[in-house]
Amino acid sequence: MKRRNFGGSVHEELTAESLTQYMDSKNFEEIRSAFKSMEIADISEILQDLDLSYTIAFFRMIPKDRRSEVFSYLPFERQREMLEKLPQIVAVNVLNEMEPVDRTQLLEELPEDVRVKKIAMLDPEERNMAWQLLSYPEDSIGRLMSPEFLAIAAKMTVREALADIRWNAEKIRESLLNHIFVIDEKGRLQGHLNLASLVVADPGSKKVSELVDPTPYSISVYEDEGVAVDYFRKYDRPYIPVVDNDGVLVGIVEADDIFDVAEEEATEDIQAFGGQASLEDSYLHTPMTTLFKKRGGWLATIFLMMMFTANVLQAYEDSFALKFIIIFLPLIISSGGNSGSQAASLIIRGLAVKDINLSDWAKVLRREIVMGLGLGIVLGALGYWRVVWIGDHGLGAGIAIGFSLVAVVTFGAVAGSMLPFILKGMKLDPAVSSSPVIASLVDIFGIFILFNIAIIISKYMGF
């Protein structure tokens, strides 16, 4: 069995099962000793796999100065359950000690009446901070920022600035000392500097304004949180300052919180592209009824779209070519659908990372027409070979299938590439131009293309 060293004593590598065994045998000291040195993320991972009663019991054995961090790592549903079951004094202490960003994300998910009660229990300073962050629009940077930062006045001397930093050192995290913001007399952001530049400067003669490095970037507190992902990708900084409409520094957004946003957006895009509404929680923590609603809505929509396919087929029910063409219908339709899905995935990704802009639609259209024709010719040649040389259906049939493949594959590439642009221009998520939607469009128009090409060629060449 693996063993891990925790603070000088040796423990078995803890799991949900081993912790339960320790609890049943009343080996509380072993548990407390392990919780003092285990990684926060490891503790949270174990606790979320336990029954709620065990989670509550173990949580109270965690050192008080680590509880809020462990709590922040737990899934929202488990956090909500624990707030209901923990003694009020423990729950209040955890909420007071949580990082403002983590606490805001929890509070905004609670029912309004519960949220108000929890906020009312906070210390006055934390209560005001909680209401301030929740006052910003949902999904805005204001909900995501931390109002804790280190700022000094530009008019200060170096000596005054160092004294101010020492005075506030206990109130701020050590990591913030490496990124100090400079503000004017009205609190407006002027730039930033690092602690080293202050330490080596002449404390008597130098002013902060002489050392400041103008900050070329900041983000509005009202901006959508998704925009922050692009800021971090562009500027590659651990923090980005957040300002109000007057340029006053009101907080910072940290990289680790943006990683969560980026992960959520990627998850939503993947789920949407798979043909379903996005989930608010992980798959295993999402109730079956919610899964049914999320997936059923999309399936019903796609089913209604596919009914048009049946109508198109019915229109050609008496066609002489139906029996022959129907054999190759899945081959042609799937080729067009795959072509469209390829194009859509490339364009959606390009729009997401800003490699492609809305103004590039004409350039993309030209490229995809050429690409669709090229791919269609290759597949058309293969289709012709399959029909004529292996299927022995005659020259006319081979030409019909070959031309149909060229047309349907090209249509798929164009539809798949243009749908994301159309949705983006309508202020909708391009990811909803998902594979099932594209496949449905190709089914409807592909059948129309196939049968009409077959009818035209049959008039001149016959089958």
C-alpha positions as CSV (number, residue, x, y, z in Angstrom):
1,M,0.0,0.0,0.0
2,K,1.3,3.5,-0.8
3,R,2.4,5.6,2.1
4,R,2.8,9.3,2.3
5,N,4.6,11.5,4.9
6,F,2.4,14.1,6.6
7,G,4.3,16.5,8.8
8,G,6.9,14.1,10.0
9,S,4.6,11.1,10.7
10,V,3.8,8.4,8.2
11,H,0.2,7.7,7.2
12,E,-1.4,5.4,4.7
13,E,-2.5,7.3,1.6
14,L,-5.9,8.5,2.6
15,T,-9.0,7.6,0.7
16,A,-12.7,8.0,1.4
17,E,-12.7,4.3,2.5
18,S,-9.7,4.6,4.8
19,L,-11.0,7.8,6.4
20,T,-14.3,6.1,7.1
21,Q,-12.4,3.3,8.8
22,Y,-10.4,5.7,10.9
23,M,-13.7,7.3,12.0
24,D,-15.3,4.0,12.8
25,S,-12.3,3.1,14.9
26,K,-12.3,6.5,16.6
27,N,-8.7,7.2,15.4
28,F,-9.3,11.0,15.3
29,E,-5.7,12.1,15.9
30,E,-4.6,10.2,12.8
31,I,-7.2,12.1,10.8
32,R,-6.4,15.5,12.3
33,S,-2.7,15.0,11.8
34,A,-3.2,14.1,8.1
35,F,-5.5,17.1,7.5
36,K,-2.8,19.4,8.7
37,S,-0.4,18.7,5.8
38,M,-2.5,17.1,3.0
39,E,-3.0,19.2,-0.1
40,I,-6.2,21.2,0.0
41,A,-7.4,19.8,-3.3
42,D,-6.8,16.2,-2.1
43,I,-8.8,16.7,1.0
44,S,-11.7,18.2,-1.0
45,E,-11.6,15.4,-3.5
46,I,-12.0,12.8,-0.7
47,L,-14.7,14.7,1.1
48,Q,-16.9,15.1,-1.9
49,D,-17.0,11.3,-2.4
50,L,-18.3,10.7,1.1
51,D,-21.8,10.6,2.5
52,L,-22.8,14.1,3.8
53,S,-22.8,13.0,7.5
54,Y,-19.2,11.8,7.1
55,T,-18.2,14.9,5.2
56,I,-19.5,17.2,8.0
57,A,-17.7,15.2,10.7
58,F,-14.4,15.2,8.8
59,F,-14.7,18.9,7.9
60,R,-14.8,19.8,11.5
61,M,-11.5,18.0,12.1
62,I,-9.7,20.2,9.5
63,P,-7.7,23.0,11.0
64,K,-9.7,26.2,11.1
65,D,-7.3,28.1,9.0
66,R,-7.7,25.6,6.2
67,R,-11.5,25.0,6.2
68,S,-12.5,27.9,3.9
69,E,-10.0,26.7,1.2
70,V,-11.2,23.1,1.4
71,F,-14.8,24.3,1.2
72,S,-14.0,26.4,-1.9
73,Y,-12.8,23.3,-3.8
74,L,-16.0,21.4,-3.2
75,P,-18.7,21.2,-5.8
76,F,-21.5,23.7,-5.4
77,E,-24.1,21.1,-4.5
78,R,-22.0,19.8,-1.7
79,Q,-21.3,23.3,-0.5
80,R,-25.0,24.1,-0.3
81,E,-25.7,20.9,1.6
82,M,-22.9,21.6,4.1
83,L,-24.2,25.1,4.7
84,E,-27.5,23.6,5.7
85,K,-26.0,21.0,8.1
86,L,-23.0,22.7,9.6
87,P,-23.4,24.4,13.0
88,Q,-24.1,28.1,12.3
89,I,-20.9,29.3,13.9
90,V,-18.8,27.1,11.7
91,A,-20.7,28.0,8.5
92,V,-20.4,31.7,9.3
93,N,-16.7,31.4,9.9
94,V,-16.2,29.6,6.6
95,L,-18.1,32.2,4.7
96,N,-16.2,35.0,6.4
97,E,-12.9,33.4,5.5
98,M,-13.6,32.5,1.9
99,E,-12.0,34.4,-0.9
100,P,-14.5,37.1,-2.1
101,V,-14.6,35.5,-5.6
102,D,-15.4,32.0,-4.4
103,R,-18.0,33.3,-1.9
104,T,-19.7,35.3,-4.7
105,Q,-19.9,32.3,-7.0
106,L,-21.5,30.3,-4.2
107,L,-24.0,33.1,-3.1
108,E,-25.2,33.8,-6.6
109,E,-26.2,30.1,-7.0
110,L,-28.3,30.1,-3.8
111,P,-32.0,30.9,-3.8
112,E,-32.6,34.5,-3.0
113,D,-34.1,34.0,0.4
114,V,-31.2,31.7,1.5
115,R,-28.7,34.1,0.0
116,V,-30.0,37.1,2.0
117,K,-29.9,35.0,5.3
118,K,-26.3,33.9,4.7
119,I,-25.1,37.4,3.9
120,A,-26.8,38.8,6.9
121,M,-24.7,36.5,9.1
122,L,-21.4,37.8,7.8
123,D,-19.2,40.3,9.5
124,P,-20.0,43.9,8.5
125,E,-17.0,44.4,6.3
126,E,-17.5,41.0,4.5
127,R,-21.2,41.7,4.3
128,N,-20.7,45.0,2.5
129,M,-18.1,43.3,0.2
130,A,-20.6,40.5,-0.7
131,W,-23.4,42.9,-1.5
132,Q,-21.0,45.1,-3.6
133,L,-19.9,42.2,-5.8
134,L,-23.4,40.8,-6.2
135,S,-24.6,44.2,-7.3
136,Y,-22.8,43.9,-10.5
137,P,-24.5,42.2,-13.5
138,E,-24.5,38.5,-13.7
139,D,-21.5,37.1,-15.7
140,S,-19.8,40.4,-15.5
141,I,-16.2,41.0,-14.4
142,G,-17.5,42.6,-11.2
143,R,-18.8,39.2,-10.1
144,L,-15.5,37.6,-10.8
145,M,-13.1,40.2,-9.4
146,S,-11.4,40.4,-6.0
147,P,-11.7,43.8,-4.3
148,E,-8.5,43.0,-2.4
149,F,-5.4,44.6,-4.0
150,L,-2.4,46.8,-3.0
151,A,-2.4,50.3,-4.3
152,I,-0.3,53.3,-3.4
153,A,-0.7,57.0,-4.3
154,A,1.5,58.4,-7.1
155,K,2.3,61.5,-5.0
156,M,3.9,59.5,-2.2
157,T,7.6,59.4,-1.7
158,V,9.3,56.0,-1.7
159,R,9.7,56.2,2.1
160,E,6.0,56.9,2.5
161,A,5.0,54.1,0.1
162,L,7.2,51.5,1.9
163,A,5.7,52.6,5.2
164,D,2.2,52.3,3.8
165,I,3.0,48.8,2.5
166,R,4.3,47.7,5.9
167,W,1.2,49.0,7.6
168,N,-1.1,47.0,5.3
169,A,1.1,43.9,5.0
170,E,-1.0,41.8,7.4
171,K,-4.2,42.7,5.6
172,I,-3.1,41.5,2.1
173,R,-1.8,38.2,0.7
174,E,1.9,37.9,0.1
175,S,1.4,37.3,-3.6
176,L,-0.1,40.8,-4.0
177,L,3.2,42.4,-2.9
178,N,4.7,41.4,-6.2
179,H,2.2,43.5,-8.1
180,I,1.5,47.0,-6.7
181,F,-0.9,49.4,-8.4
182,V,-0.4,53.2,-8.5
183,I,-3.4,55.5,-8.3
184,D,-3.9,59.3,-8.4
185,E,-5.7,61.3,-5.7
186,K,-9.1,60.3,-7.1
187,G,-8.3,56.6,-7.1
188,R,-7.8,56.3,-10.9
189,L,-5.4,53.8,-12.1
190,Q,-2.0,55.2,-13.2
191,G,0.1,52.1,-13.6
192,H,1.9,49.5,-11.6
193,L,5.4,48.8,-10.2
194,N,7.0,45.9,-8.3
195,L,8.3,45.9,-4.8
196,A,11.9,45.5,-5.9
197,S,11.9,48.9,-7.7
198,L,10.7,50.5,-4.5
199,V,13.3,48.8,-2.3
200,V,16.3,49.9,-4.5
201,A,15.1,53.5,-5.0
202,D,16.3,56.4,-2.9
203,P,13.6,56.6,-0.2
204,G,14.2,60.3,0.4
205,S,14.2,61.9,-3.0
206,K,12.3,59.6,-5.3
207,K,8.5,59.8,-5.7
208,V,6.3,56.9,-6.8
209,S,5.2,58.8,-9.9
210,E,8.8,58.7,-11.1
211,L,9.0,54.9,-10.8
212,V,5.5,53.9,-12.1
213,D,5.2,51.8,-15.2
214,P,2.1,52.9,-17.0
215,T,-0.4,50.0,-17.2
216,P,-1.4,49.6,-20.9
217,Y,-4.4,47.4,-20.0
218,S,-7.3,47.3,-17.7
219,I,-10.8,45.9,-17.9
220,S,-14.2,47.4,-17.1
221,V,-16.0,46.1,-14.1
222,Y,-19.2,45.8,-16.3
223,E,-17.5,43.8,-19.1
224,D,-18.6,40.3,-19.8
225,E,-16.3,37.8,-17.9
226,G,-15.6,35.9,-21.2
227,V,-13.6,39.0,-22.4
228,A,-11.2,38.5,-19.5
229,V,-10.0,35.2,-21.1
230,D,-8.8,37.1,-24.1
231,Y,-7.1,39.7,-21.9
232,F,-5.1,37.1,-20.1
233,R,-4.2,35.3,-23.3
234,K,-2.9,38.6,-24.8
235,Y,-1.1,40.1,-21.8
236,D,0.0,37.0,-20.0
237,R,-0.1,38.5,-16.5
238,P,-1.1,37.0,-13.1
239,Y,-3.6,39.9,-12.5
240,I,-5.6,42.3,-14.6
241,P,-6.8,45.6,-12.9
242,V,-10.5,46.2,-13.0
243,V,-11.8,49.8,-13.2
244,D,-15.2,51.5,-13.2
245,N,-16.5,53.9,-15.8
246,D,-14.4,56.7,-14.4
247,G,-11.2,54.7,-14.5
248,V,-11.1,54.2,-10.7
249,L,-9.4,51.0,-9.6
250,V,-12.0,48.8,-7.9
251,G,-10.4,45.3,-8.0
252,I,-8.3,42.8,-9.8
253,V,-9.1,39.6,-11.7
254,E,-6.7,36.7,-11.1
255,A,-5.6,34.1,-13.6
256,D,-6.8,31.1,-11.7
257,D,-10.4,32.5,-11.7
258,I,-10.1,33.1,-15.4
259,F,-9.0,29.5,-16.0
260,D,-12.4,28.4,-14.4
261,V,-14.2,30.7,-16.8
262,A,-12.3,29.4,-19.8
263,E,-13.0,25.8,-18.7
264,E,-16.7,26.6,-18.4
265,E,-16.9,28.2,-21.8
266,A,-15.0,25.3,-23.4
267,T,-17.4,22.8,-21.7
268,E,-20.5,24.8,-22.9
269,D,-19.1,24.8,-26.5
270,I,-18.3,21.1,-26.5
271,Q,-21.8,20.3,-25.1
272,A,-23.5,22.6,-27.5
273,F,-21.6,21.2,-30.5
274,G,-22.7,17.8,-29.4
275,G,-26.3,18.8,-29.7
276,Q,-27.5,19.6,-26.2
277,A,-27.9,22.4,-23.8
278,S,-25.0,23.0,-21.5
279,L,-24.9,21.6,-18.0
280,E,-24.4,23.8,-14.9
281,D,-22.7,21.0,-13.0
282,S,-20.6,17.9,-13.8
283,Y,-22.3,15.0,-15.5
284,L,-22.4,12.7,-12.4
285,H,-23.7,15.5,-10.2
286,T,-26.5,16.5,-12.6
287,P,-29.9,15.0,-11.8
288,M,-31.4,12.6,-14.3
289,T,-34.4,14.8,-14.8
290,T,-32.1,17.8,-15.7
291,L,-30.2,15.6,-18.1
292,F,-33.4,14.5,-19.7
293,K,-34.6,18.1,-20.2
294,K,-31.2,19.3,-21.5
295,R,-30.9,16.5,-24.1
296,G,-34.5,16.0,-24.9
297,G,-35.1,19.6,-26.0
298,W,-32.3,19.4,-28.6
299,L,-33.3,15.9,-29.8
300,A,-36.9,17.1,-30.3
301,T,-35.7,20.1,-32.3
302,I,-33.4,18.0,-34.5
303,F,-36.3,15.5,-34.9
304,L,-38.6,18.2,-36.2
305,M,-35.9,19.4,-38.6
306,M,-35.5,15.8,-39.8
307,M,-39.2,15.6,-40.6
308,F,-38.4,17.9,-43.6
309,T,-36.1,15.1,-44.8
310,A,-39.1,12.8,-44.9
311,N,-41.1,15.4,-46.8
312,V,-38.3,15.8,-49.4
313,L,-38.1,12.0,-49.9
314,Q,-41.8,11.7,-50.2
315,A,-41.7,14.3,-53.1
316,Y,-39.5,11.9,-55.0
317,E,-41.5,8.8,-54.0
318,D,-42.5,8.0,-57.6
319,S,-39.2,8.8,-59.1
320,F,-37.7,6.2,-61.4
321,A,-34.4,6.7,-59.7
322,L,-35.6,6.1,-56.1
323,K,-34.7,2.4,-55.9
324,F,-31.2,3.0,-57.3
325,I,-30.4,6.3,-55.6
326,I,-31.6,5.1,-52.1
327,I,-28.7,2.7,-52.0
328,F,-26.2,5.5,-52.1
329,L,-28.1,8.0,-50.1
330,P,-26.4,7.4,-46.7
331,L,-23.0,7.5,-48.4
332,I,-23.6,11.0,-49.9
333,I,-25.4,12.5,-47.0
334,S,-22.8,11.4,-44.4
335,S,-20.0,12.8,-46.6
336,G,-21.7,16.2,-46.7
337,G,-22.4,16.2,-42.9
338,N,-18.8,15.3,-42.1
339,S,-17.6,18.1,-44.4
340,G,-19.9,20.6,-42.6
341,S,-18.8,19.5,-39.2
342,Q,-15.2,19.8,-40.1
343,A,-15.7,23.4,-41.3
344,A,-17.8,24.4,-38.4
345,S,-15.4,23.1,-35.8
346,L,-12.5,25.1,-37.4
347,I,-14.5,28.3,-37.7
348,I,-16.0,28.1,-34.2
349,R,-12.5,27.6,-32.7
350,G,-11.1,30.5,-34.8
351,L,-13.9,32.8,-33.7
352,A,-13.4,31.8,-30.0
353,V,-9.6,32.5,-30.0
354,K,-10.0,35.6,-32.2
355,D,-8.0,34.1,-35.1
356,I,-11.1,34.8,-37.2
357,N,-13.2,38.0,-37.1
358,L,-16.8,38.5,-38.4
359,S,-15.3,40.7,-41.2
360,D,-13.5,37.6,-42.5
361,W,-16.7,35.8,-43.6
362,A,-16.1,36.5,-47.4
363,K,-12.5,35.2,-47.2
364,V,-13.7,32.1,-45.3
365,L,-16.5,31.5,-47.8
366,R,-14.1,31.6,-50.8
367,R,-11.7,29.2,-49.0
368,E,-14.5,26.8,-48.1
369,I,-16.0,26.8,-51.6
370,V,-12.6,25.8,-53.0
371,M,-12.0,23.3,-50.2
372,G,-15.5,21.8,-50.7
373,L,-15.0,21.5,-54.4
374,G,-11.6,19.9,-53.9
375,L,-12.8,17.4,-51.3
376,G,-16.0,16.7,-53.3
377,I,-14.0,15.9,-56.5
378,V,-11.9,13.4,-54.6
379,L,-14.9,11.8,-53.0
380,G,-16.9,12.0,-56.2
381,A,-14.1,10.1,-58.1
382,L,-14.2,7.4,-55.4
383,G,-18.0,7.3,-55.6
384,Y,-17.9,7.0,-59.4
385,W,-15.4,4.1,-59.1
386,R,-17.7,2.4,-56.6
387,V,-20.8,2.7,-58.7
388,V,-19.4,1.9,-62.2
389,W,-16.6,-0.5,-61.6
390,I,-17.7,-2.4,-58.5
391,G,-21.5,-1.8,-58.5
392,D,-21.8,-2.2,-62.3
393,H,-24.7,0.4,-62.4
394,G,-23.6,2.1,-65.6
395,L,-21.9,5.3,-66.7
396,G,-24.9,7.6,-66.1
397,A,-25.4,6.3,-62.5
398,G,-21.7,6.9,-61.8
399,I,-21.7,10.4,-63.1
400,A,-24.9,11.2,-61.0
401,I,-23.3,9.9,-57.8
402,G,-20.0,11.6,-58.6
403,F,-21.6,15.1,-59.3
404,S,-23.9,14.7,-56.3
405,L,-20.9,14.1,-54.0
406,V,-19.2,17.2,-55.3
407,A,-22.3,19.3,-54.8
408,V,-23.3,17.9,-51.4
409,V,-19.8,18.1,-49.9
410,T,-19.4,21.6,-51.1
411,F,-22.7,22.6,-49.7
412,G,-21.7,21.0,-46.3
413,A,-18.5,22.9,-46.2
414,V,-20.2,26.2,-47.0
415,A,-23.1,25.7,-44.5
416,G,-20.7,24.5,-41.8
417,S,-18.5,27.5,-42.2
418,M,-21.1,30.2,-42.6
419,L,-23.5,29.2,-39.8
420,P,-21.1,30.2,-37.0
421,F,-20.7,33.7,-38.7
422,I,-24.5,34.1,-38.9
423,L,-25.0,33.2,-35.3
424,K,-22.1,35.3,-34.1
425,G,-23.6,38.3,-36.0
426,M,-26.9,37.7,-34.3
427,K,-25.1,37.8,-30.9
428,L,-25.7,34.1,-30.3
429,D,-23.2,31.4,-29.4
430,P,-21.6,30.0,-32.6
431,A,-21.3,26.6,-30.9
432,V,-25.0,26.0,-31.2
433,S,-24.4,25.4,-35.0
434,S,-23.7,21.9,-33.7
435,S,-23.0,18.8,-35.7
436,P,-26.6,17.6,-35.5
437,V,-27.9,20.9,-36.8
438,I,-25.5,20.9,-39.7
439,A,-26.2,17.2,-40.4
440,S,-29.9,18.0,-40.5
441,L,-29.4,20.8,-43.0
442,V,-27.2,18.6,-45.2
443,D,-29.9,15.8,-45.1
444,I,-32.6,18.1,-46.3
445,F,-30.7,19.9,-49.0
446,G,-28.5,16.9,-49.9
447,I,-31.5,14.8,-50.8
448,F,-32.9,17.6,-52.9
449,I,-29.5,18.0,-54.7
450,L,-29.0,14.3,-55.2
451,F,-32.4,13.5,-56.7
452,N,-32.4,16.6,-59.0
453,I,-28.9,15.8,-60.3
454,A,-30.0,12.2,-60.9
455,I,-33.1,13.3,-62.8
456,I,-31.2,15.8,-65.0
457,I,-28.5,13.3,-65.9
458,S,-31.0,10.5,-66.5
459,K,-32.7,12.6,-69.2
460,Y,-29.5,12.7,-71.2
461,M,-27.8,9.4,-70.4
462,G,-30.3,7.1,-68.7
463,F,-29.5,4.6,-66.0
